[in-house]
Amino acid sequence: MKKGIHFLLLLALALSFTNCQKHTDKIIYNKKYIKEIKAARKDMMFYVARNYIPGASIAIAKDGEIIYSEAMGLASKDLDVGVTRNTKYRIGELSELFTSVIYMKMIENGVLHPDSTVQHYFPNFPEKRYKITLRDLAYNCSGIHEENMEDSEDWEYHTSLQQGLKLFKNDTLLTPPGLFQSPSIYNYNLLGAIMEKVTKKSFNKILKEYLTDTLKLTNTVSDNPFRIIKGRTDYFDYNIVSNIIPAKSRDLRYSIPSRGILSNAEDLVKFGNAVFFSDYLSEKTKTEMLKQIPLYNNIPSKLTNGWLQIESNNGDKLIVRGGKITGGSASILIHPKEKIVIAYTTNLNVELNDTPAFDILDYFLPEKKNGEKQ
């Protein structure tokens, strides 16, 4: 019954979007795109309602400007506290994108080299049968195994990024590097640990200096369950009968570079704009960042330094990535040709194949606006 009421309330809210104020702590929008925003808002509301998501945020940018941003639902069900546009969410694997861009910036500045081995920067890391390069880590093709249940429950090693290396550093590689892409949190954790060694700074400080302070991402921080973080949402999960319950506590300090960053839709959109539509990275670096590399049997890599590239129905290139983790999910979608960036975040680990981002993108494309089919 409560789920039905939740759905009806969100539906009514979606359909009642008429003369909202242009700028509040809950919503901003550009009236020039009011028709498209209404359609996008309705889709996002349905997505939130049908998945019983307690709280979410969505943002859309066009030509470098945020044209729509809204907070929907609750940050705390117990306290009945609503989310705002400044609420911070777990973004799961989208954390890799922040680490990847720092890595590309360090390459651009001559601090790191993609073809150098792990031991070149981190002499104490155990030698393997095959050499692992930084490129292997960034492309998730190092051969390092995925996290197992024993690792995720081993709290002894969760206190820091360097401590977390003990979970895998002595293990044998599953395959020679460069053969297969097998996403593992340990690839980006190790890449982040190397950054710490090279700069002699914590990853938290590196994140601030390279990205959050520089790009003014005011709601992007490293998660830490033992620190008060202003605006951090509560986290939720499904139980065995799909009811929404508080998510179990997680200490992600050992995996900040791979999945331990908090952010929200507005910051993700700002981040996407800065990476692809500003001079923060050189054009050469942007090209290198999106370059596919040949894997086994010359099959091109699907992920390129954390980013996934696909084609739309009309052949346009799209750049996407989704992430989910206990208590959170997030997605970013970039249309380079039209300079559109769409992002959303939630405080529930929703399945990524149910994303509304592609339908929302359609509303803002010239073909769709002119009444033509994609």
C-alpha positions as CSV (number, residue, x, y, z in Angstrom):
1,M,0.0,0.0,0.0
2,K,2.8,2.4,0.9
3,K,4.6,1.7,-2.3
4,G,1.4,2.5,-4.2
5,I,1.0,5.8,-2.4
6,H,4.7,6.6,-3.1
7,F,4.2,6.0,-6.8
8,L,1.0,8.1,-7.0
9,L,2.6,11.0,-5.2
10,L,5.6,11.1,-7.5
11,L,3.3,10.7,-10.5
12,A,1.2,13.7,-9.4
13,L,4.4,15.7,-8.8
14,A,5.7,14.8,-12.3
15,L,2.5,15.9,-14.0
16,S,2.1,19.1,-12.0
17,F,5.2,20.8,-13.4
18,T,3.9,24.1,-14.6
19,N,5.0,27.4,-13.1
20,C,7.8,26.3,-10.8
21,Q,10.3,29.0,-9.7
22,K,13.4,29.1,-11.8
23,H,15.9,28.6,-9.0
24,T,15.4,26.9,-5.6
25,D,17.3,24.5,-3.5
26,K,15.3,21.7,-5.1
27,I,15.2,22.8,-8.8
28,I,16.7,25.1,-11.5
29,Y,15.6,25.1,-15.1
30,N,16.0,27.1,-18.3
31,K,12.6,28.2,-19.7
32,K,14.0,28.0,-23.2
33,Y,13.9,24.2,-22.9
34,I,10.7,23.9,-20.8
35,K,9.0,21.4,-23.1
36,E,12.0,19.1,-23.1
37,I,12.5,19.5,-19.4
38,K,8.9,18.6,-18.6
39,A,9.3,15.3,-20.6
40,A,12.7,14.5,-19.0
41,R,11.3,15.3,-15.5
42,K,8.3,12.9,-16.1
43,D,10.7,10.1,-17.2
44,M,12.9,10.6,-14.2
45,M,9.9,10.7,-11.8
46,F,8.6,7.4,-13.2
47,Y,12.1,5.9,-12.9
48,V,12.2,6.9,-9.2
49,A,8.7,5.7,-8.6
50,R,8.8,2.3,-10.2
51,N,12.1,1.5,-8.5
52,Y,10.9,2.9,-5.1
53,I,14.0,5.0,-4.9
54,P,13.9,7.1,-1.7
55,G,16.0,10.0,-3.1
56,A,17.6,11.1,-6.3
57,S,19.0,14.0,-8.3
58,I,19.2,14.7,-12.0
59,A,21.0,17.4,-14.0
60,I,21.3,18.2,-17.7
61,A,23.7,20.6,-19.4
62,K,23.7,21.9,-23.0
63,D,26.6,23.9,-24.5
64,G,28.3,24.0,-21.2
65,E,25.4,25.4,-19.2
66,I,23.2,23.5,-16.7
67,I,19.7,23.9,-18.1
68,Y,17.9,21.6,-15.6
69,S,18.7,20.3,-12.2
70,E,16.4,18.8,-9.6
71,A,16.4,16.9,-6.3
72,M,13.6,14.4,-5.8
73,G,12.5,12.5,-2.7
74,L,14.1,11.8,0.7
75,A,17.7,11.8,2.0
76,S,16.4,10.3,5.3
77,K,13.2,8.3,5.7
78,D,13.5,8.0,9.4
79,L,13.9,11.8,9.9
80,D,11.7,12.7,6.9
81,V,14.4,14.9,5.4
82,G,14.2,15.7,1.7
83,V,17.2,15.7,-0.7
84,T,18.4,19.0,-2.1
85,R,20.5,19.8,-5.1
86,N,23.6,19.7,-2.8
87,T,22.9,16.2,-1.4
88,K,25.8,13.8,-1.9
89,Y,25.4,10.2,-3.1
90,R,27.5,7.1,-3.5
91,I,28.4,6.8,-7.2
92,G,30.1,3.4,-7.3
93,E,32.2,2.8,-10.4
94,L,31.8,6.4,-11.6
95,S,34.6,7.1,-9.1
96,E,36.9,5.5,-11.7
97,L,36.2,8.4,-14.0
98,F,37.6,11.0,-11.5
99,T,40.7,8.8,-11.0
100,S,41.1,8.4,-14.7
101,V,41.0,12.1,-15.4
102,I,43.6,12.8,-12.7
103,Y,45.7,10.0,-14.2
104,M,45.4,11.7,-17.7
105,K,46.3,15.1,-16.2
106,M,49.3,13.6,-14.5
107,I,50.4,12.1,-17.9
108,E,49.9,15.5,-19.5
109,N,52.0,17.1,-16.8
110,G,54.8,14.5,-17.1
111,V,54.2,13.1,-13.6
112,L,53.2,9.6,-14.8
113,H,53.9,7.6,-18.0
114,P,51.3,5.0,-19.1
115,D,53.9,2.6,-20.4
116,S,55.9,2.5,-17.1
117,T,55.5,-0.5,-14.8
118,V,53.9,-0.4,-11.4
119,Q,57.3,-1.1,-9.8
120,H,58.8,2.0,-11.5
121,Y,56.7,4.2,-9.2
122,F,56.0,1.7,-6.4
123,P,59.2,-0.4,-5.9
124,N,57.7,-2.3,-2.9
125,F,54.9,-3.8,-5.0
126,P,55.5,-7.5,-5.5
127,E,56.8,-8.6,-8.9
128,K,54.5,-10.7,-11.0
129,R,55.3,-13.2,-13.8
130,Y,54.3,-10.5,-16.2
131,K,54.9,-6.7,-16.1
132,I,51.9,-4.6,-15.3
133,T,51.9,-1.1,-16.7
134,L,49.8,1.9,-15.7
135,R,47.9,1.6,-19.0
136,D,46.9,-1.9,-18.0
137,L,45.4,-0.6,-14.8
138,A,43.6,2.3,-16.4
139,Y,42.1,0.0,-19.1
140,N,41.1,-2.7,-16.6
141,C,43.2,-5.3,-18.4
142,S,46.0,-6.0,-15.9
143,G,44.9,-9.6,-15.1
144,I,44.3,-8.7,-11.4
145,H,41.4,-10.7,-10.0
146,E,38.1,-9.1,-9.0
147,E,37.2,-8.5,-5.3
148,N,35.7,-11.6,-3.6
149,M,33.3,-11.8,-0.6
150,E,36.1,-12.5,1.8
151,D,37.9,-9.2,0.7
152,S,34.7,-7.1,1.1
153,E,34.2,-8.3,4.6
154,D,37.8,-8.0,5.8
155,W,37.5,-4.8,7.8
156,E,41.2,-5.0,8.9
157,Y,42.3,-3.8,5.5
158,H,39.6,-1.1,4.9
159,T,41.2,1.7,6.9
160,S,43.2,3.2,4.0
161,L,44.1,2.9,0.3
162,Q,47.6,1.6,1.1
163,Q,46.2,-1.0,3.6
164,G,43.8,-2.2,1.0
165,L,46.6,-3.3,-1.3
166,K,47.2,-6.2,1.1
167,L,44.0,-7.8,-0.2
168,F,45.5,-8.6,-3.6
169,K,49.2,-7.5,-4.0
170,N,50.6,-11.0,-3.3
171,D,48.1,-12.8,-5.5
172,T,48.9,-14.4,-8.9
173,L,47.5,-12.7,-12.0
174,L,44.6,-14.5,-13.6
175,T,45.8,-13.7,-17.2
176,P,48.7,-11.9,-18.8
177,P,48.1,-8.1,-18.9
178,G,46.6,-6.7,-22.1
179,L,44.6,-9.8,-23.1
180,F,41.1,-9.2,-21.6
181,Q,39.3,-6.4,-19.9
182,S,38.1,-7.6,-16.5
183,P,36.9,-4.7,-14.4
184,S,38.3,-5.0,-10.9
185,I,38.3,-2.3,-8.1
186,Y,42.0,-3.3,-7.5
187,N,43.1,-1.8,-10.8
188,Y,42.0,1.7,-9.9
189,N,42.9,1.3,-6.2
190,L,46.5,0.5,-7.2
191,L,46.5,3.4,-9.7
192,G,45.4,5.7,-6.8
193,A,48.0,4.2,-4.5
194,I,50.7,4.9,-7.1
195,M,49.5,8.5,-7.3
196,E,49.9,8.8,-3.5
197,K,53.5,7.4,-3.7
198,V,54.5,9.8,-6.6
199,T,53.0,13.0,-5.1
200,K,53.5,12.1,-1.4
201,K,49.9,13.2,-0.8
202,S,46.8,11.3,0.2
203,F,44.3,10.5,-2.6
204,N,41.8,12.8,-0.8
205,K,44.2,15.7,-1.3
206,I,45.0,14.7,-4.9
207,L,41.3,14.6,-5.7
208,K,40.8,18.1,-4.2
209,E,43.9,19.7,-5.9
210,Y,43.3,18.2,-9.4
211,L,39.5,18.2,-9.6
212,T,37.1,19.3,-6.9
213,D,38.8,22.6,-6.0
214,T,40.0,23.4,-9.5
215,L,36.6,22.6,-11.2
216,K,34.5,23.8,-8.2
217,L,32.9,20.5,-7.6
218,T,31.5,21.5,-4.2
219,N,29.6,18.3,-3.6
220,T,32.2,15.7,-4.6
221,V,34.2,14.2,-1.7
222,S,35.7,10.9,-0.6
223,D,33.3,8.9,1.5
224,N,34.3,8.1,5.1
225,P,31.8,6.5,7.6
226,F,33.7,7.9,10.6
227,R,33.5,11.5,9.4
228,I,30.6,14.0,9.4
229,I,30.0,14.9,5.7
230,K,27.6,17.7,5.3
231,G,24.7,16.8,3.0
232,R,25.5,13.1,2.7
233,T,22.3,11.1,2.1
234,D,21.4,8.0,4.0
235,Y,21.9,4.8,2.1
236,F,19.2,2.2,1.2
237,D,18.9,-1.3,-0.1
238,Y,16.3,-3.9,-1.1
239,N,15.6,-6.8,1.3
240,I,14.8,-10.3,0.1
241,V,11.2,-9.3,-0.6
242,S,12.2,-6.0,-2.4
243,N,11.2,-3.7,0.5
244,I,13.4,-0.7,1.0
245,I,15.5,-0.9,4.1
246,P,18.6,1.0,5.4
247,A,21.7,-0.3,3.7
248,K,24.5,-1.9,5.8
249,S,27.5,0.2,6.8
250,R,30.4,0.1,4.4
251,D,33.9,1.5,4.9
252,L,35.2,2.3,1.4
253,R,38.4,4.2,2.4
254,Y,40.4,1.3,0.8
255,S,38.7,1.8,-2.5
256,I,38.1,5.5,-2.9
257,P,39.7,5.6,-6.5
258,S,37.5,2.8,-7.7
259,R,34.1,3.3,-6.0
260,G,34.4,5.4,-2.8
261,I,33.6,8.9,-4.0
262,L,30.5,10.8,-3.2
263,S,29.0,13.2,-5.7
264,N,25.7,14.3,-7.2
265,A,24.1,15.0,-10.6
266,E,25.1,18.7,-10.8
267,D,28.8,17.9,-10.1
268,L,28.8,15.0,-12.5
269,V,27.5,17.3,-15.2
270,K,30.1,20.0,-14.4
271,F,32.7,17.3,-14.4
272,G,31.6,16.0,-17.9
273,N,31.6,19.5,-19.3
274,A,35.1,20.3,-18.0
275,V,36.5,17.0,-19.3
276,F,35.1,17.1,-22.8
277,F,34.1,20.7,-23.5
278,S,36.7,22.9,-21.8
279,D,40.5,23.3,-22.0
280,Y,41.1,21.5,-18.7
281,L,42.6,18.7,-20.7
282,S,44.4,19.3,-24.0
283,E,42.9,18.0,-27.2
284,K,45.7,15.5,-27.5
285,T,44.9,14.1,-24.0
286,K,41.2,13.9,-24.7
287,T,42.0,11.8,-27.8
288,E,44.3,9.6,-25.9
289,M,41.8,9.1,-23.1
290,L,39.2,7.8,-25.6
291,K,41.6,5.6,-27.6
292,Q,40.6,2.0,-27.9
293,I,43.5,-0.5,-27.5
294,P,43.7,-4.0,-29.1
295,L,43.1,-6.9,-26.8
296,Y,43.1,-10.7,-27.5
297,N,42.6,-11.4,-31.2
298,N,42.8,-7.6,-31.9
299,I,39.4,-7.1,-30.3
300,P,39.2,-3.4,-29.4
301,S,38.7,-2.5,-25.8
302,K,35.2,-1.5,-24.7
303,L,36.3,0.6,-21.8
304,T,38.8,3.4,-22.5
305,N,40.4,4.8,-19.4
306,G,37.1,4.2,-17.5
307,W,34.8,5.6,-20.2
308,L,32.4,3.4,-22.4
309,Q,31.8,4.5,-25.9
310,I,28.7,3.4,-27.9
311,E,26.8,4.6,-31.0
312,S,23.3,6.0,-30.9
313,N,20.7,4.7,-33.4
314,N,21.6,7.4,-35.9
315,G,25.4,6.7,-35.6
316,D,26.4,9.5,-33.2
317,K,29.1,8.7,-30.7
318,L,27.9,8.6,-27.1
319,I,30.1,8.4,-24.0
320,V,28.6,6.7,-21.0
321,R,29.2,5.1,-17.7
322,G,27.1,3.7,-14.9
323,G,27.9,2.8,-11.3
324,K,26.2,1.0,-8.4
325,I,27.2,0.0,-4.9
326,T,25.4,-0.7,-1.6
327,G,23.2,2.4,-1.0
328,G,23.8,4.2,-4.3
329,S,23.7,4.2,-8.1
330,A,24.6,6.8,-10.7
331,S,24.9,7.3,-14.4
332,I,26.5,9.9,-16.8
333,L,25.7,10.2,-20.5
334,I,27.6,12.6,-22.9
335,H,26.7,13.4,-26.5
336,P,29.9,15.1,-27.8
337,K,28.4,16.4,-31.1
338,E,25.5,18.2,-29.4
339,K,27.5,19.1,-26.2
340,I,24.8,17.5,-24.0
341,V,25.6,16.0,-20.6
342,I,23.0,14.1,-18.5
343,A,23.6,12.7,-15.1
344,Y,21.6,11.3,-12.2
345,T,22.3,9.9,-8.8
346,T,20.2,7.9,-6.3
347,N,20.5,6.6,-2.8
348,L,19.5,3.0,-3.7
349,N,21.6,0.4,-5.7
350,V,19.3,0.2,-8.7
351,E,20.1,-2.0,-11.7
352,L,21.9,0.0,-14.4
353,N,20.0,-1.6,-17.3
354,D,16.9,0.3,-16.3
355,T,18.4,3.7,-17.0
356,P,16.1,6.6,-18.3
357,A,19.1,8.5,-19.6
358,F,18.8,7.5,-23.3
359,D,15.2,8.4,-23.5
360,I,15.9,11.7,-21.8
361,L,18.7,12.5,-24.3
362,D,16.2,12.1,-27.2
363,Y,14.2,15.0,-26.0
364,F,17.1,17.4,-26.5
365,L,18.4,16.2,-29.9
366,P,17.6,18.4,-32.9
367,E,16.0,15.4,-34.8
368,K,13.6,14.7,-32.0
369,K,12.7,18.4,-31.5
370,N,12.0,18.7,-35.2
371,G,9.6,15.7,-35.0
372,E,11.9,13.3,-36.9
373,K,12.7,9.8,-35.8
374,Q,16.2,8.9,-34.6
